[in-house]
């Protein structure tokens, strides 16, 4: 069985072909199909275990409802992500009524696409839910550890921690200080590395090289700014 497959469903042959190509370049196993029926047929032939699906925002809400209903009837309760131009309020209401919650509105970047796909995959994964919601970001940051300062890119943020992309991540347990912009100001927080994604056979291909940190000391002002930044970004990631 081929596990961890992402289904890209594009009935009208639109821009999701570009999305499928980007997902493949990011290391995901992708299956493209034009209908729920053809998707189910391909899944059976390949013995694929589909964990998540991407559907286009461009097709009409009623068609999306039918599409999602057929898809889940054939493949189970997989999580779906709507991808495309952000439609008006009425169209988004129809998408929500179709049972769709997650979105990657244009202009999306690789970080947002990867984050939302991983989020959809997590919907099928066992285990406890995260205590604090995370959001994808792309913010320049500086990391100070061991008396040295190095640049990094903040790729995910929550009120309790962050993920930093860097080719030279610090090891788990290392204490550091991170500075980055949040809610129109620059904040400085102390943290500790809890995970490092480094080159090697244990590298997670669906994450950039870097490290996850847990905040250990945050001022009230910084906490308020981070909370506001997370809330604003989270609103843009839902249908």
GIHUMO-V5459 format. One record per backbone hydrogen bond with DSSP energy under -1.0 kcal/mol. CO is the residue of the C=O (numbers start at 1). NH is the residue of the N-H. Records with the same first field share a line. If there is no record, write none. Layout:
CO=NH  NH
//
This chain:
2=49
5=51
6=31
7=54
8=33
10=13
14=17
15=18  19
16=20
17=21
18=22
19=23
20=24
21=25
22=26
23=28
24=27
29=6
31=8
33=10
35=39
36=40
37=41
38=42
39=43
40=44
41=45
42=46
43=48
47=2
49=5
52=7
53=81
54=9
55=83
60=64
61=65
62=66
63=67
64=68
65=69
66=70
67=71
68=72
69=73
70=74
71=75
72=76
76=78
79=53
81=55
82=104
83=57
84=106
88=92
89=93
90=94
91=95
92=96
93=97
94=98
95=100
96=99
101=239
102=82
104=84
109=113
110=114
111=115
112=116
113=117
114=118
115=119
116=120
117=121
118=122
121=124
135=157
139=154
141=152
142=179
143=150
144=177
145=148
148=145
150=143
152=141
153=165
154=139
155=137
156=163
157=135
160=215
161=158
162=213
163=155  156
164=211
165=153
171=174
174=193
176=191
177=144
178=189
179=142
180=187
185=182
187=180
189=178
190=216  217
191=176
192=214
193=173
195=212
197=210
200=203
204=207
209=166
210=197
211=164
212=194  195
213=162
214=192
217=190
219=223
220=224
221=225
222=226
223=227
224=228
225=229
226=230
227=231
228=232
229=233
230=234
231=235
234=237
237=103
//
